[in-house]
Amino acid sequence: MEKIIKIKPMSVNQAFRGRRFHTKEHKVWIKKTFLLLPKIKLPHPPFEIYLRFGFSSKSSDWDNGIKQVCDVLAAKYKFNDRVIRRGVVDTEIVKKGSEYFAFELKHYEKNV
């Protein structure tokens, strides 16, 4: 059963002081990822997103790549990531050099 905690969730901007800057590695990753992303037909928003990550480090947190991947998908496919209303994330450990992410965007219809 879900537990409701009555406190406003903290945003990344609230959690860190000052401006954050993208590293050179992140800028290169964005360019490479843009070239690798396929052409897709987006469903009508809002979206639910399914993500699968292959991490080579057993110490990687399950949520390590979510923000970067959602940001690059939003930029590539020209949508605001605030229209993602549901997310499902799976992870697995893979050999070093075999890291990956997979995604699927679907229309989100909240079951009432």
N, C-alpha and C positions, 0 to 999 in steps of 0.2 A: 504494500500500500504506500502511495506517495506521501511524503512528509512535507508539509507546508511550513516554511520558515519565514516569518513576517519581518523581513528586513530588505531594503532596496539593494539589489545586486550592484556590486562596484564595477565600473567600467575600467578598461585598460588605462584610459586617460586619467581617471581618478586615482588609479593605483600607482602611477609613476609621475614624478615631478619633472617639469621642464619638457623640452622638445625631445623627441626621439628621432634619430636619423637612420635611414636605411644603410646597411653596410654595402661595400662594393660587391661582396658575394651575393647579397640579396638582389641587387640590381641586375647582376649577371643571371641569377636564377630566374628572375621575372622574364628577361628577354628570351632565355632558352625555353622556358615553359610556354610562353606565348606561341613560339614556333611549333611546339609539340602538341598543343591543344587542337583537337579536331573541330571542324565546322559542325555545329549542331543546331537543331531547331529547338528553341526554348519553349517549354510549356507556358501556359498563362500563369502569371504570379497570383498568389504567393507560392513559394517553393518549399519543398522538402528536399534535403540533400542527403545522399548516401555517400560516405567517404570510406575508403579502405587505404590504409597505410602499410607499407612494408618498411620497417625500420631494421637497421643492422645492429643497433645497440639495444641490449636488453634493459638498459637503464632509461631508455626514451619513455617519456610520459605519453600516455595514450592521446593526449590533446595537443602534442607538439606542433603539428603542421596545420591545424584547422584554420587559424586566422590567415596565414599566408596563402593557403590554397583558396579559401573563400574570396580573399581580396583579388587574387589573380584571375579567378573565374569571373568575378563581377566586372573587372576591367576588360577582359577579353570579350565577354558576351554582352557587355553594356547593360548591366542591371545594377541596382543598388542592393548591396548584400543585406540590407535591413528587411528585404522581402523574403528572406529565408526564415520560415517559421518553425521548421522542425529539422533536426539533424540526427543521423544515425552514423556511428563511427565504429569501424572494426580495425584491428591492428594485427600484424603478425611480425615475427622476427625472421629476417632473411639474411642471406650471406652478404658480407660487405661488398659493395659494388652492384648489388641487385636491388637497391632501394627503389621504391616507387610510390605513387599514389594513384588511386582510381576514384572516379566520381560518377554520380548520376543525379540529375536534377529532375524532379517530378512536380506536377501541380500538387499543392497541399490543400486538402479539404479536411478541416477539423471535424472529427466525429464527435458529435455532441451527445 
